[in-house]
Amino acid sequence: MQAVQATTEQQLNDAFYVRKKVFVEEQKVPLELEIDEFENESAHFILYNHDKPIGAGRFRMVEDFGKIERICILSSSRALGAGKKVMEAIEDFARKKAIQQLKLHAQITAIPFYEKLGYMVCSEEFMDAGIPHKTMTKQLNADNA
């Protein structure tokens, strides 16, 4: 399994395929909320297993922090450590750009996953696309490289 930054149209289409499967079909997020106005300013990541796209995520700068968004893994691949691979690729990308603060909006059910990766809850619960979330942050530095 390898997560890479999407640099070709095919890789970007693979990322959108996974996102649509998970968020639109499985979680019933409207397509117009899932594919939004930030796609062109984001770095996209795709996780492949034997050349098949199984995971995706995106990263963009918002003010002075890196925002991790749209982390998703196909349901058939969730027990394989796939989510961690996507997150590691995004964090490596952020480190190379000397970005020290990361933030994400975690679905409530995903909070334990992000906590294992060093993220801490820093907000009250809020709704996004009809799904409860909390904001989480992580400081990147040489100690957690």
C-alpha positions in Angstrom: 0.0 0.0 0.0 1.3 3.4 -1.0 -0.2 6.9 -0.6 1.0 9.5 -3.1 0.3 13.0 -3.9 -2.1 13.1 -6.9 0.0 14.7 -9.7 -1.9 13.3 -12.8 -5.5 13.6 -13.9 -5.9 9.9 -13.4 -4.7 10.1 -9.8 -7.0 13.0 -9.1 -9.9 11.1 -10.6 -9.0 8.1 -8.5 -9.1 10.3 -5.4 -12.5 11.7 -6.4 -13.8 8.1 -7.0 -12.9 7.1 -3.5 -14.3 10.2 -2.0 -17.6 9.8 -3.8 -17.9 6.1 -2.8 -17.3 6.9 0.9 -18.9 10.3 1.4 -21.6 10.5 -1.2 -22.8 6.9 -1.6 -22.0 5.5 1.9 -22.5 8.6 4.1 -25.1 10.3 1.9 -23.2 13.7 1.7 -24.6 15.7 -1.2 -22.1 15.7 -4.1 -22.2 19.5 -4.2 -20.9 19.6 -0.6 -18.3 16.9 -1.2 -16.7 18.4 -4.3 -16.3 22.0 -3.4 -14.7 25.3 -4.3 -11.4 24.4 -2.6 -10.5 21.5 -4.9 -8.2 23.5 -7.2 -6.2 25.1 -4.3 -5.7 21.7 -2.4 -3.1 19.1 -2.6 -4.8 15.7 -3.2 -3.5 12.3 -2.0 -4.5 8.9 -3.1 -3.8 5.5 -1.5 -3.3 2.5 -3.8 -3.4 -1.2 -2.9 -2.2 -3.3 -5.8 -2.9 -0.4 -8.2 -6.5 0.0 -7.0 -7.5 3.3 -5.4 -8.7 2.6 -1.8 -8.1 5.8 0.1 -7.9 9.5 -0.4 -7.4 12.9 1.4 -6.6 16.5 0.7 -4.6 19.2 2.2 -4.7 23.0 1.9 -3.4 26.0 3.7 -6.0 28.0 5.7 -4.4 31.1 7.3 -1.3 29.9 9.1 -2.1 26.2 9.5 -2.4 23.2 7.3 -5.9 21.8 7.1 -6.4 18.1 6.5 -9.7 17.2 4.8 -11.7 14.5 3.1 -9.8 11.6 4.7 -11.6 8.4 3.5 -11.0 4.7 3.0 -13.2 2.3 1.1 -15.1 0.2 3.5 -13.4 -3.0 2.4 -10.0 -1.6 3.2 -10.5 0.0 6.6 -8.9 -2.7 8.8 -5.6 -2.6 6.9 -4.0 0.5 8.4 -4.9 2.4 5.3 -6.1 5.6 7.0 -2.7 5.9 8.8 -0.9 5.6 5.4 -2.9 8.5 4.0 -2.3 10.6 7.1 1.4 9.9 7.1 1.7 11.0 3.4 -0.1 14.3 4.2 2.0 14.9 7.3 5.2 14.3 5.4 4.0 16.7 2.7 3.3 19.3 5.4 6.7 18.8 7.1 8.5 19.3 3.7 6.8 22.6 3.4 7.8 23.5 7.0 4.2 23.7 8.2 4.0 23.2 11.9 0.3 23.3 12.8 -2.3 20.9 11.4 -6.0 21.1 11.9 -8.9 18.8 10.8 -12.6 18.4 11.4 -13.0 14.8 12.6 -16.3 12.9 12.4 -17.1 11.9 16.0 -16.6 8.2 15.2 -13.1 8.9 13.8 -11.8 10.8 16.8 -10.1 7.7 18.4 -8.2 7.1 15.1 -6.9 10.7 15.0 -6.0 10.6 18.7 -3.7 7.6 18.1 -1.9 9.8 15.5 -1.4 12.6 18.0 -4.3 14.9 17.3 -6.2 16.6 20.2 -9.8 17.7 20.3 -10.0 21.5 20.6 -13.7 22.3 19.9 -17.2 21.5 20.9 -19.3 19.2 18.6 -20.7 20.8 15.5 -22.5 19.5 12.4 -21.0 19.4 9.0 -23.0 17.9 6.1 -25.4 16.5 8.7 -22.6 14.5 10.5 -21.3 15.4 14.0 -17.7 16.6 14.0 -15.1 18.1 16.4 -12.0 20.1 15.4 -8.6 18.5 16.2 -5.1 19.9 16.0 -1.5 18.6 16.0 1.8 20.4 16.2 4.4 19.1 13.8 8.1 19.3 14.7 11.2 17.3 14.5 10.2 15.3 17.6 7.2 13.7 15.9 8.7 13.3 12.5 
